[in-house]
């Protein structure tokens, strides 16, 4: 990291202000050449920026952020420019002519990681914070950025050290006057660890739902009212509504916000015995999406005959919702059939019309309660990514092996060391280079 990098830190396009960041050993010299000297550290200063020929580029606020007390841990600077594309382009061109290099995606945050300003889990929190769309995503990302997983790892390491010290004492001092069962005394610490790591793994699923969205699938027979309901909940014509059965062939997704959480609502093809190859594929995809969803809304044509109220086999689960639609029309025999099937399957049933605002508001309230109950635990989970879950699971496997090998302290000690190494990889202190490249490549250029 001997070169100096620069990049826009704000989105491209016309704006009131655009920010350009610099980091590296030549950041101070570049700032002096552009703005006629460095201002006092961490104090905004209005400067006239000029290119190599002395032509004015902009009147801008500049900040000088000497290392190691900067975001990257290096000498850094920020240029707060007028946000016209020509202004930004001119400044970037001037920096490039000075020999500075345009940053790679995530390179600023990677330098912060390399300089021990952030651990790897905190760096992932930065990426999540940039992508946050909801209040829940923001809270979770800030908790990660604040080092929640690193603190949890430190707590786990205390039990690891205790267990490892006992095993190693049994190996290194076999002839000393030590208790015969010293290795077995490591079991309480290992038990605490296994319980804590298991809870952390269980929390990853909730964290993924907060970040990616709680998945709800609309399922049911053709023309049951699924697409109409999707349009009503999304407040727009997201799906085509037609009397022709089987109009929906592919999955139509609509993002919603309920109770402060991101929700992904999916309309699916009507479930029936299809013959047309395209519809057959649509039904297959509908079943796959229903299986993967966190909640299924079984929509029933409340004005239809009895066979329209039969629950689709093998799709619904206890806790799903049965929505009997078209309640503004005279009820058909499907209603009693659907209510009976819903009761047998443990489904909560609601009658509604997608054309009545009060019915849609009531359904939104029910869905918001479901989402909040599923995702709204008091504390955000410490581990938030599948990468974390894989490493935690590896550590659990090693610790379970250590418990089984307690009679052979040398093997048990090695298992505990491997568990500690897996936990260290969560925060990146011994992470392989290709893993780091993959993580930081997901960042935007100026971060």
Buried (B, 14 or more C-beta within 10 A) or exposed (E): BEEBBBBBBBEEEEBEEBBBBBBBEBBBBBBEBBBEEBBEEEEBBEBEBBBEEEEEBBEBBBBBBBBEEBBBBBBBBBBBBBBBEEBBEBBBEBBEEBEBBBBBBBBBBBBBBBBEBBBBBBBBBBBBBEEBEBEBBBBBBBBBBEBBBBEBBEEBBEBBEBBBBBBBBBBEEEEEEEEEEBBBBBBEBBBBBBEBBEBBBEBBBBBBBBBEBBBBBBBBBBBBBBBBBBBBBBEEEBBEBEEEEBBBBEBBBBEBBBBBBBBBBBBBBBBBEBEEEEBBBBBEBBBEBBEEBBBBBBBBBBBBEEEBBBBBEEBBEEEBBBBBBBBEEEBBBBBEBBBEBBEEBEBBBBBBBBBEEEBBEEBBEBBBEBBBEBBBEEEBBBBBBEBBBBBBBBBBBBBBBBBEBBEBBEBBBBBBBBBBBBBBBBBBBEBEEEEBEEBBEEBBBBB
